Amino acid sequence: MQVIVDHDVAKSDTLRVPSCMKTKAGGCEAFALRSIPLPIRGESQPRMPWHATLTAQLDPAAWDKTIANIYQSMSLCGLEQPLLLSRKKMLAQCIASTQNIGDAFSHFRHLIEMENGVRNLEVPFGHLCADSAFGYFVHHCARNADALWSSYNNCRNAYRIRHKIRNQAQPVLELLRQGDWYELPFWIYQERQATVERKRLWVCKKNNQLQLSDHFDSAQATVSVTLPWMEQALPNVWQDIRKKGICIRPRALMTTLYLRCFVADLFVHGIGGGTYDELTDDIMRDWIGLEPPVYMTSSASLHLPFFSDDDLHQLDPALSLSIVQRELQLVRSVPERFLEPSNEYHRKLMESHARQIAVIPERGNKLKWHRETASNKQLIEASIEPRKQTALAKLAAIERAVQQNKIRKSREYSFVLFEESDVVRRLSRLAKAAFSYDAEAGK
């Protein structure tokens, strides 16, 4: 089963597409990235959670123009026809069948996967949140808000010390408190509004009830709900909350905590999210008193086919970057190291420098010596200027190669940019290799 986190904010409605600047001879001088807007959202529509972000009315002409623009950019890079073009009719049907952008593209991907034998169950997280089971989870967090607040912050601070993190936003922001109000790691917002804005969830215990709000000051609150203190009455209350379009959604750590503890037999995370599960484990132990369920961290990068598999394993230019940077640092700080003994003029400069270093005067009598040393260093620097310029040119070339590799090896390209038969072939090969490895490991 795959869980689609549909309460993340839809920050962009553009597609990052590779492009190529041609030389006069027609070759590719350099790769670049373009952000091409997709005609899927009204121009005035604000950035909202994916499940609340609606598609603009389907405009076939606008889509044809956009797809042609994308294909033209990719073909200049020598790339084949993308899924966006080869499955244009299917994509249009998916967009026309739903009002939601995220659902349309998820359905599009899912249909292609099913045609190729991949039949995963996919569940938007919002569907899980509509169930009373998630309501019980929220109720438990709210009823024990003080303990969760303390555990979350203490574990966060310990993680930051352990990993020597200085950025206050990493790995997560600290939860705040105002009087009797505790901030909890959830979002709250109301879906049935023209503008849906996720806000932090605040909880307060009052009159044997749990007050949940998007602000600790009632005068500034826009969304508020009341949960009963006893959980027996929760199912009906939770359904009423859902019918009103009020959404309570977990933030990052609580999302994985809920899935790992109450949904998944084995939770599989990517490398990026997996690094934070160390913190989630700490919270489980400290707050719930539970030995964390095991999880799997798995990742694979499928690059657009700019080059062959052999090209991918060539020496990364970034490995040479530090060597050249170190050379330039030494050229500035100890230029005498780069003098050539075989060069007579260089040899005289070396001898002069050695004599000066050998007779460093006492403190208080260094002015004349310092001026002579500085003058000699200027002569040394001038004599190795060609070496410095060569290193600078090498550095510029390496930095350019690193930047070009970053574009070609980017993991951020959408699946709709890949050519169907190529991506199916490569993913099938990857799956076979993974299962073969498992089989060998089990012997």
Secondary structure as GFF3:
##gff-version 3
##sequence-region A 1 443
A	DSSP	beta_strand	2	4	.	.	.	ID=ss1
A	DSSP	beta_strand	14	22	.	.	.	ID=ss2
A	DSSP	beta_strand	28	37	.	.	.	ID=ss3
A	DSSP	three_ten_helix	50	52	.	.	.	ID=ss4
A	DSSP	alpha_helix	60	75	.	.	.	ID=ss5
A	DSSP	alpha_helix	83	86	.	.	.	ID=ss6
A	DSSP	alpha_helix	88	96	.	.	.	ID=ss7
A	DSSP	alpha_helix	101	115	.	.	.	ID=ss8
A	DSSP	beta_strand	122	124	.	.	.	ID=ss9
A	DSSP	alpha_helix	125	129	.	.	.	ID=ss10
A	DSSP	alpha_helix	132	143	.	.	.	ID=ss11
A	DSSP	alpha_helix	145	162	.	.	.	ID=ss12
A	DSSP	beta_strand	177	178	.	.	.	ID=ss13
A	DSSP	beta_strand	181	190	.	.	.	ID=ss14
A	DSSP	beta_strand	199	206	.	.	.	ID=ss15
A	DSSP	beta_strand	209	213	.	.	.	ID=ss16
A	DSSP	beta_strand	224	228	.	.	.	ID=ss17
A	DSSP	three_ten_helix	231	233	.	.	.	ID=ss18
A	DSSP	alpha_helix	234	243	.	.	.	ID=ss19
A	DSSP	beta_strand	246	250	.	.	.	ID=ss20
A	DSSP	alpha_helix	252	258	.	.	.	ID=ss21
A	DSSP	pi_helix	259	263	.	.	.	ID=ss22
A	DSSP	beta_strand	267	269	.	.	.	ID=ss23
A	DSSP	alpha_helix	271	274	.	.	.	ID=ss24
A	DSSP	alpha_helix	277	283	.	.	.	ID=ss25
A	DSSP	pi_helix	284	288	.	.	.	ID=ss26
A	DSSP	beta_strand	295	297	.	.	.	ID=ss27
A	DSSP	alpha_helix	309	312	.	.	.	ID=ss28
A	DSSP	alpha_helix	318	333	.	.	.	ID=ss29
A	DSSP	three_ten_helix	335	338	.	.	.	ID=ss30
A	DSSP	alpha_helix	344	358	.	.	.	ID=ss31
A	DSSP	alpha_helix	367	383	.	.	.	ID=ss32
A	DSSP	alpha_helix	385	408	.	.	.	ID=ss33
A	DSSP	three_ten_helix	415	417	.	.	.	ID=ss34
A	DSSP	alpha_helix	420	441	.	.	.	ID=ss35
###
